Amino acid sequence: MPDFDERPQHGRRIDISSLAAFDHFARRATSMEDWRLQDVDLTERGDALERLDGAGALLLGCELPPGARERLVAEGALVFDDVPDTPFNAYRSTLYSPDDLVQGFDEGYPATFDARVYAWSRTRQHDIADTLAAALHDHSIDDALADWVRGKRIVGVMGGHALTRDSDAYRQAAHLGHGLARAGRVVATGGGPGAMEAANLGARAVALSPDQLDAAIDELAAAPAFHGAIPEWIASARRVAARIGDGVSLGVPTWHYGHEPPNSFATAIAKYFQNSVRESILLRVASAGIVVLPGAGGTVQEIFQDACENSYAEDGAWAPLVLLGERYWTETMPAWPLLQAVMRGKPGEAGIALVDSVADAVAAISGFEPAPGGSALHAPAPEDRR
C-alpha cells in the first residue's frame, strides 16, 4: 500500500507531498491542473515535468530543475519559493521527530534547530514575510497532523510542566502513559517537560514491564530538571529513549514556550508558532478522551476548554474527561465541583470522572469508543456557546 492517498482529496484536487506520490500521479497524466505539490524535491524529475502542463497547479516550496519554474509559471502555475531568512521550512509536509528538533545538539543546545527557530521567533520584526512564514508553517503542520491522527484512538494527557523527574508525580504520569498505551490508546501531550515528558516516556516504553519503566525513570532522575541544565536533561533522555522501544505517541508543543525544551520521548511532534492554535488542536485530536493530572493555570484552562466542547456536544459526540487526583482537584485546585456544575444535565456528564489511581484513570478511558468521525481534526466547532 502506498503511504499517500491515491484519490483526489477535494473534488478534483490532488495533494502531493512526496516524490512517490508525484511519480504515481505523473505516470499517466498530461496536466497538473488542480495539483497541490508541497515540499517535494523534483530536481530529478525534469523529463516528467516537461510533458506535464502546469496550468492550474500550485507548488509550495518545491525544488525544481533549471528552467522548470519559468515554464510552469508561464503556463499558469503558481510557484511559491521558500520564505527568505527563515531557519525552518514553511512548507514542511511531515511532523517533526525528536532528532529533527535537536539537530546540531553536539555543538551545544543554542545550535539546535529548535533553539534557532525559537531565537528567530523572539527577534523577528513584525514583517509580513515573517508572519506569512510562521502562518504557512503552522498550516503545513495542521495538514501533516490531520494525516497522522487518522484512525488512531488518541488520549490527551494534561499536566504541569514543572514536575521533576525525581518526583512521585512524575512517576505516576509515566505509569499513566504506559497504562494507556498498553490499553491500545495513543498518548498525546503538550510535548514539553514535566508531566508531558513523563506521559510520552511511559507510552514509548509500552513494551517494557512496569519495573523496567521504573528503572528508566530512576536513570532520568539523575538530571531531574532542565532549568540551568538543558544539555544534561536532553542527553539523558536521548540515551534512555534509544533503548526503551518505540511505542507511538504524540507531542504538540509550541515555540511560544521555546525556553522549555521539547521532550525526547514523543515519536511524532507537531510544533506550532501560535500557542492558541496548538492548545485547540491538542484538545481536538484527543478523540478518545483526556486525563488531567495536577497542574496550575494552563492545566485548569485545558479542563474547561475541553468541558466547553463536551457541554455542547450531542449524545454520543463527547469524549471522557478524567481528573486524576481527588484531593488536588477538590481542595488544592477545586476544579471538580465546577466541572460537575458545567456538565450537569448534559449528555457528556456521563463522561466526566474524578479518580485517585492510574488504574482507575485507564479504566475510565478504556470503556469509551470514539463516535464515527470523532477524530476529524478540522471538525467545525459549536456555533452557539453563549
ZINOR-V444507 format. One record per residue. N is the residue number from 0. RES is the residue in one letter. OMEGA is omega in whole degrees, -180 to 180 (none if undefined). NEAR is the number of other ideal C-beta (glycine too) atoms within 10 Angstrom. D_LAST is the distance of its C-alpha to the last C-alpha in Angstrom with 1 decimal. Layout:
n/res/omega/near/d_last
N/RES/OMEGA/NEAR/D_LAST
N/RES/OMEGA/NEAR/D_LAST
//
This chain:
n/res/omega/near/d_last
0/M/177/4/46.5
1/P/180/9/45.4
2/D/177/8/42.7
3/F/-180/17/40.9
4/D/-178/13/39.3
5/E/-177/10/42.2
6/R/170/6/40.0
7/P/-174/13/38.3
8/Q/-180/11/34.7
9/H/-175/9/33.0
10/G/178/7/35.3
11/R/-174/10/38.5
12/R/179/13/37.2
13/I/179/24/39.0
14/D/-177/19/37.7
15/I/-179/26/40.7
16/S/176/23/40.5
17/S/179/18/43.8
18/L/179/13/47.5
19/A/179/12/47.8
20/A/177/21/45.1
21/F/-179/24/46.8
22/D/-179/12/50.1
23/H/-175/16/48.8
24/F/-178/18/47.3
25/A/-172/19/50.1
26/R/-176/8/52.8
27/R/-175/6/53.0
28/A/173/15/50.9
29/T/-177/9/52.2
30/S/175/14/49.0
31/M/-179/26/46.0
32/E/-180/17/43.8
33/D/173/17/40.1
34/W/175/24/41.0
35/R/-177/18/38.7
36/L/-175/26/40.9
37/Q/172/21/39.5
38/D/180/21/41.5
39/V/177/22/44.7
40/D/-176/13/48.2
41/L/-176/19/50.2
42/T/179/12/53.2
43/E/-179/10/55.4
44/R/-179/20/54.1
45/G/-179/13/56.0
46/D/180/10/57.8
47/A/-180/15/54.7
48/L/-179/19/52.9
49/E/-177/11/56.0
50/R/179/10/55.9
51/L/176/23/52.1
52/D/-176/15/50.9
53/G/-177/23/48.1
54/A/176/14/46.5
55/G/180/16/42.7
56/A/175/22/42.5
57/L/-180/18/40.2
58/L/-177/27/41.7
59/L/175/21/39.8
60/G/-180/21/41.9
61/C/173/25/44.7
62/E/-174/15/48.3
63/L/176/21/50.7
64/P/-179/14/54.5
65/P/176/8/56.4
66/G/-175/11/56.0
67/A/-177/22/53.2
68/R/-178/17/50.4
69/E/-179/11/52.3
70/R/-179/13/53.2
71/L/179/22/49.7
72/V/179/13/48.2
73/A/180/10/51.0
74/E/177/15/50.1
75/G/177/13/46.5
76/A/171/22/44.8
77/L/-177/13/42.2
78/V/179/18/43.3
79/F/179/15/41.2
80/D/175/13/43.3
81/D/176/16/42.3
82/V/-174/18/40.6
83/P/172/7/43.4
84/D/173/11/43.6
85/T/-178/18/40.9
86/P/-177/13/41.9
87/F/178/21/39.7
88/N/-177/16/39.5
89/A/-177/20/36.5
90/Y/-176/24/37.0
91/R/-175/20/37.4
92/S/179/21/37.3
93/T/173/18/37.2
94/L/178/21/35.5
95/Y/167/23/37.4
96/S/176/14/39.7
97/P/180/23/40.6
98/D/177/12/43.9
99/D/-174/16/42.3
100/L/-179/25/40.5
101/V/175/22/43.5
102/Q/-176/15/46.0
103/G/-175/15/48.6
104/F/-179/19/48.2
105/D/178/8/52.0
106/E/-179/8/52.2
107/G/-175/11/49.7
108/Y/179/17/45.9
109/P/-180/11/45.5
110/A/-177/13/47.2
111/T/176/23/44.7
112/F/-177/17/42.5
113/D/-178/25/39.4
114/A/179/21/40.7
115/R/178/15/41.8
116/V/177/20/38.5
117/Y/179/22/36.7
118/A/176/14/39.4
119/W/-177/19/38.7
120/S/-178/17/35.0
121/R/-174/10/35.8
122/T/-177/7/38.6
123/R/176/15/37.6
124/Q/178/8/37.1
125/H/-180/6/34.0
126/D/-176/10/36.0
127/I/179/8/34.6
128/A/178/13/36.8
129/D/179/16/35.5
130/T/179/13/31.9
131/L/-179/14/32.7
132/A/-180/24/34.6
133/A/-180/22/31.8
134/A/178/14/29.2
135/L/179/20/31.8
136/H/-177/23/32.5
137/D/176/19/28.9
138/H/179/14/28.6
139/S/177/22/31.9
140/I/175/24/30.9
141/D/-178/15/27.8
142/D/-180/19/30.2
143/A/180/20/32.6
144/L/178/22/30.1
145/A/177/16/28.8
146/D/-174/16/32.5
147/W/-175/19/33.1
148/V/-173/23/30.3
149/R/177/11/31.2
150/G/-178/7/32.5
151/K/175/17/32.0
152/R/-170/21/30.3
153/I/176/24/28.7
154/V/176/33/27.6
155/G/173/26/26.0
156/V/-178/29/27.7
157/M/179/29/25.9
158/G/-172/29/27.9
159/G/179/19/29.5
160/H/-172/18/31.6
161/A/-180/15/34.1
162/L/176/25/35.8
163/T/-174/16/39.4
164/R/-180/25/41.5
165/D/-178/15/43.7
166/S/176/18/41.0
167/D/-179/8/40.5
168/A/177/20/36.7
169/Y/180/26/37.6
170/R/178/20/39.9
171/Q/180/22/37.3
172/A/178/31/34.9
173/A/179/29/37.8
174/H/174/24/38.6
175/L/178/29/35.0
176/G/179/32/35.1
177/H/-179/27/38.5
178/G/179/23/37.5
179/L/179/29/34.5
180/A/178/24/36.8
181/R/176/16/39.5
182/A/176/15/37.0
183/G/178/10/36.6
184/R/176/25/33.3
185/V/-177/24/32.9
186/V/174/31/31.7
187/A/178/32/29.3
188/T/175/30/28.9
189/G/171/31/28.1
190/G/-177/30/31.8
191/G/-180/21/32.9
192/P/176/27/35.1
193/G/-179/26/34.7
194/A/-180/30/32.8
195/M/178/32/32.0
196/E/-177/31/35.7
197/A/-179/31/36.7
198/A/176/36/34.5
199/N/176/35/35.7
200/L/-179/31/39.2
201/G/179/33/39.0
202/A/179/31/37.8
203/R/-178/29/40.6
204/A/-174/28/43.1
205/V/-178/22/42.3
206/A/-179/12/45.9
207/L/173/18/47.1
208/S/175/10/47.6
209/P/178/14/45.7
210/D/178/7/48.8
211/Q/175/14/49.1
212/L/177/21/45.5
213/D/179/14/46.4
214/A/178/15/49.4
215/A/178/22/47.4
216/I/178/22/45.0
217/D/179/12/48.2
218/E/180/15/49.4
219/L/-176/23/46.2
220/A/176/15/46.3
221/A/173/10/49.3
222/A/-165/19/46.8
223/P/-176/17/44.0
224/A/-179/17/41.7
225/F/-177/24/41.4
226/H/179/12/41.5
227/G/-176/7/44.8
228/A/-177/13/46.0
229/I/-179/21/44.0
230/P/179/14/47.1
231/E/-179/14/48.2
232/W/179/23/44.7
233/I/-176/23/44.4
234/A/180/16/48.0
235/S/179/19/47.9
236/A/-180/27/44.8
237/R/177/15/46.5
238/R/-179/14/49.6
239/V/-178/19/47.7
240/A/-176/22/45.5
241/A/-174/10/48.7
242/R/-177/9/50.1
243/I/-180/21/47.4
244/G/-176/14/46.5
245/D/173/12/43.8
246/G/-171/22/41.1
247/V/170/15/38.1
248/S/-172/29/35.0
249/L/170/26/32.4
250/G/180/29/31.6
251/V/-179/28/28.7
252/P/-178/28/29.7
253/T/175/25/29.2
254/W/172/23/31.6
255/H/176/16/29.2
256/Y/-174/18/30.8
257/G/175/19/34.1
258/H/174/12/36.1
259/E/-178/21/35.4
260/P/176/24/37.5
261/P/179/30/36.1
262/N/-173/29/37.6
263/S/-172/26/40.4
264/F/173/31/39.4
265/A/-179/33/36.6
266/T/174/19/38.5
267/A/-174/21/35.9
268/I/175/24/34.0
269/A/-176/26/31.1
270/K/-174/24/31.2
271/Y/168/23/28.9
272/F/-176/22/29.0
273/Q/-178/16/25.3
274/N/-179/14/23.9
275/S/177/10/20.2
276/V/-179/17/21.3
277/R/-179/23/23.4
278/E/-180/19/20.8
279/S/-178/14/18.5
280/I/-178/23/21.6
281/L/180/28/23.1
282/L/-174/19/20.2
283/R/178/22/20.0
284/V/-177/24/23.8
285/A/-174/30/23.9
286/S/-179/24/23.8
287/A/174/25/26.0
288/G/-179/27/24.0
289/I/171/25/23.8
290/V/-176/30/26.1
291/V/176/26/25.3
292/L/178/28/28.3
293/P/-180/21/28.5
294/G/-176/25/27.3
295/A/-171/12/25.9
296/G/-179/9/22.9
297/G/180/15/22.5
298/T/177/20/22.8
299/V/177/16/20.2
300/Q/-179/13/17.8
301/E/177/21/18.7
302/I/-172/23/18.1
303/F/170/15/14.5
304/Q/177/14/13.9
305/D/179/25/15.5
306/A/177/21/13.9
307/C/178/15/10.4
308/E/-177/21/12.3
309/N/-176/22/14.1
310/S/178/20/11.5
311/Y/-179/17/10.3
312/A/176/18/13.9
313/E/180/11/16.2
314/D/-179/10/19.4
315/G/-177/11/21.7
316/A/179/16/19.4
317/W/175/26/18.6
318/A/-176/27/21.1
319/P/177/22/22.5
320/L/-172/27/21.5
321/V/175/23/24.6
322/L/-178/27/25.2
323/L/-178/26/28.9
324/G/-173/23/30.5
325/E/-177/13/30.0
326/R/-178/9/31.3
327/Y/-173/20/29.5
328/W/174/24/26.0
329/T/-177/14/26.7
330/E/-177/10/28.8
331/T/179/10/29.1
332/M/-167/17/25.5
333/P/179/11/23.8
334/A/-174/21/20.7
335/W/179/19/21.7
336/P/179/11/20.8
337/L/177/14/17.3
338/L/177/23/17.0
339/Q/-179/12/18.3
340/A/180/9/15.9
341/V/-173/18/12.8
342/M/-175/19/14.6
343/R/178/10/16.2
344/G/180/7/16.5
345/K/177/18/15.0
346/P/-178/16/17.7
347/G/177/23/17.6
348/E/180/15/18.7
349/A/-175/12/22.2
350/G/179/21/22.0
351/I/-178/23/21.6
352/A/173/18/24.9
353/L/-176/21/26.6
354/V/-176/18/30.2
355/D/179/14/33.1
356/S/177/14/35.2
357/V/-179/22/35.1
358/A/-180/12/36.6
359/D/178/14/33.8
360/A/179/29/31.1
361/V/180/23/33.0
362/A/-179/15/33.4
363/A/179/21/29.7
364/I/-170/25/29.0
365/S/-179/19/32.2
366/G/-175/9/31.3
367/F/173/19/28.3
368/E/180/11/28.7
369/P/175/17/26.1
370/A/177/15/25.1
371/P/-179/7/27.0
372/G/-175/9/25.5
373/G/-178/17/23.2
374/S/-178/21/24.8
375/A/-176/13/24.0
376/L/-175/16/23.4
377/H/177/9/21.8
378/A/-178/12/19.6
379/P/177/6/16.5
380/A/177/10/13.2
381/P/-177/11/10.4
382/E/-175/6/9.2
383/D/-180/5/5.8
384/R/-179/9/3.8
385/R/none/2/0.0
//
